[in-house]
Amino acid sequence: MSVELGDNPLFQVLLKRFIDVYRRAGQEGWLVCVPVLNNPIKLNRNLVLMHVLKPSPLLKQHFIPYIKCDIDDIELENNSLIITRAKSTQKEEVKIIKEEIAFTQSNKISLFIIERPLIKLKPPTKSKLKGCLKDVKNDSDNSSNTDLRTFEDCVQYLKKKSPKVTQEMLAKSLKLMSTYHVLPNYLEDSAQEFKAIADWGAQQICRVNSIQDVYPDDVCIAAESFVIAVNNDAIFKQVQNRYQSEDSALERKFTMMENLGLTMSDLGAQEYFHNLVVPEEISQILNDLRNKQTPLEKIYSFKSIYDLINESLTHLTLFTSNPLEKRPKNATIMSDDVLAATIYCLIKVKPPKLASHMNHINIFSWKLPSKNELAYATVTFQAAIGFIMNYEVKDHTHNRSDSGCSMDFLDSSSNSYSSGRKTRIDTEIDRIQELMEQTTVSNDGSSVFSEPTLVDASDESIVANGKNAKLGSFLSLLKRSQFVVHSGKQS
């Protein structure tokens, strides 16, 4: 067991082979994790550099590995690292044993000595389980490191747990659809019928696998996705019927805003992001939403777009297309920039049926992640859609020199894009405005929007320009109030 830094093989490899990364960690304020190595392990480039952590571009106290790997998010919480891996809804906890401070020239680095490496743990061997567990296979099946993303993933997972229960869930779903009609104005009631089948399936699978107390998230998410996907054609058809006017209005707004020639700066982004080019992959993902069968698949699509946007913005902070243009010294991505980029991409791509897709997620999902970057990506899309739906031509020139992006879109009293009734998105905007009215003024009388919310939590020297930080703080408020993907019946 190697606890001391001088004796730790991984730390020594980092210093000898990847000193440039180590020095950059000091310059950028990144974290370096030094795991205790109880057993011999092959120290390759990926393994070493995945222990260098950069701040998440959107979430405070969240980090991502320096090198791409199977880790989507790492949260620093109560002397532990909470790990969320790709294609998994379960979390792993790695305890921090102690913190050390190292120095590189004039920079200091926080070194966390952690109880084990951040690599994905392999299932325990039979010899280790002998005498402790009755069924080795069941223990491996109950592992929290399950890859659930597509409908096919969920089907395979459920069949592995219990082919019989999976078949019974299918039979119950088909029987329901033969006797029950999904109607546009009663989608929430229909959702409860499907939820009852999913809950029954999750309960039976847990019983068969001797899982007691709290049902694992993987079981619940797989059951939910299975039931919705089996009936998705009928469900989504009625979702489109209900939100047809919202879809049309949103598509008209896309065209109007594109014809206005809105730039990233017009939408509230910082000046050095004005050259953003929408990646082709984003267009492909948005246009492929119609082929996604479950809310889970659609949320992962939003997360993929969020990652692509962040990569594009990061590239612009490092490089400039104009050789005579000088990059700002402390270029940092803020929440405003990510929201503006999301709006900008939607305007350029003009994805069809986007309001229907978002409401499909809102109504027909109950157990999806609510406190990680999957949820944050979805909240960003909700805010972007709300902005676009409430955008007016007058906003193109209103206070552009002052705030870049008007906050008038939060005024739900503006002309509704849907005639005759209040839409779901109008309701969401009302909720946002109520939240702002309750929290805009702090106890000392100052506005909560007076200071920007910086994406890079390690760089405290950056001060944004006044009102340009409004949307960033606004998104932060949404996160703190758990304004995430709704579940069950909508009010």
Disulfide bonds with the S-S distance in Angstrom:
none
